[in-house]
C-alpha cells in the first residue's frame, strides 16, 4: 500500500509502511519525500483535474542563516495516517500537516509530533505592515492627536497618516 488520495473527498492517506521506523512505536515522515509523492500523484491522470494539494518553498538563507523548507497543505485537503497506536514525527520542513484545528490532520489513534522551527511570526495586519514597510523613513506617533505619521526619507514630507490609540492596539488609515 502507498500514499493515496481520495480526490473527491480531499483525503490523503499515509500507510504506516511509508514511514521510517525510528524506535519502538516512533516513526518519522520525511515531509519532503511526502510532498514529492503528492506531486507525482497530482501529475497523474487521476490527479490532473483536481486542485493542488500543497504549496512548497525550498529552504532559504537570510543573513547567513538557512531556514527550513515549508510544506503547506492547501485547498481543503486533509491528511490521515493509517490508524494504530504509534507516533509519527514530521521531519524535514515547517508544515501545517499536524493542524487539527484547521481540519488538516484527521485525528485517530496516531500521535503526530510537529517539529516546526521557531522564528519570526508576523501576526500584524496590513495596516501595521504599511507602517513597517516604511521603517527606513521617519515616523512620529503623536499621542495628543492620536495619529502616526510616516515621512519620506527627507524627514519632512508626510507619506501616510494613520489614526492610532495611545497604546497602538488600534491603527487605521485616515
C-alpha positions, -999 to +999 in steps of 0.1 A: +000+000+000+013+035-008+002+071-001-032+076-017-056+105-024-093+102-024-097+132-047-134+137-044-132+138-006-098+156-005-084+129+018-047+119+017-039+086+034-004+077+046+001+040+054+025+030+082+046+012+057+055+045+041+070+058+074+105+053+087+107+033+119+129+052+144+124+030+176+096+011+192+064+028+182+080+060+170+080+066+132+091+095+111+076+111+080+101+128+057+079+157+046+100+165+016+096+129+004+058+132+012+054+163-009+072+147-038+048+117-036+019+142-037+034+159-067+036+126-085+000+118-077-011+153-088+006+149-122-010+115-128-042+111-149-064+109-118-048+140-102-045+165-131-081+177-129-080+184-091-067+214-072-031+213-059-027+195-026+001+216-012+025+245-016+063+242-012+090+267-006+126+253-005+149+263+022+162+298+020+190+318+035+188+352+052+219+369+066+239+336+065+212+316+084+195+289+064+158+283+073+139+251+067+117+244+037+079+249+041+052+224+031+017+238+034-014+218+027-039+236+006-074+236-008-091+217+020-070+186+017-069+165+048-042+141+059-047+108+078-022+082+090-031+046+089-049+040+123-029+024+151-012+031+184+020+047+173+036+081+170+047+100+138+074+127+139+071+151+110+106+159+098+123+179+071+101+211+069+080+236+086+045+225+078+008+225+088+002+188+084-004+184+122-030+212+123-062+196+138-079+229+144-078+238+107-091+203+098-059+192+081-050+163+103-077+137+107-074+125+143-073+088+151-051+069+175-019+081+159+000+108+178+016+133+154+046+153+165+054+186+147+090+198+146+085+233+132+113+257+139+106+288+159+111+321+141+095+354+134+057+351+133+040+381+118+005+384+133+002+420+121-025+431+097-019+452+066-024+485+085+006+478+107+026+463+078+021+496+060+039+513+089+067+488+090+072+489+052+084+525+057+108+516+085+137+535+070+116+566+070+109+588+100+076+581+117+060+600+145+034+588+170+015+619+182-004+607+212-022+640+216-036+638+180-039+600+182-020+597+149+011+581+134+027+599+105+052+584+082+075+608+065+096+604+033+133+599+036+137+637+037+121+635+071+097+664+063+072+652+036+043+632+051+037+600+032+009+584+052-011+592+083-029+567+105-053+571+134-039+553+164-048+547+200-022+557+227-012+520+232-012+513+194-037+485+197-059+501+171-045+516+139-064+527+109-057+548+078-071+583+078 
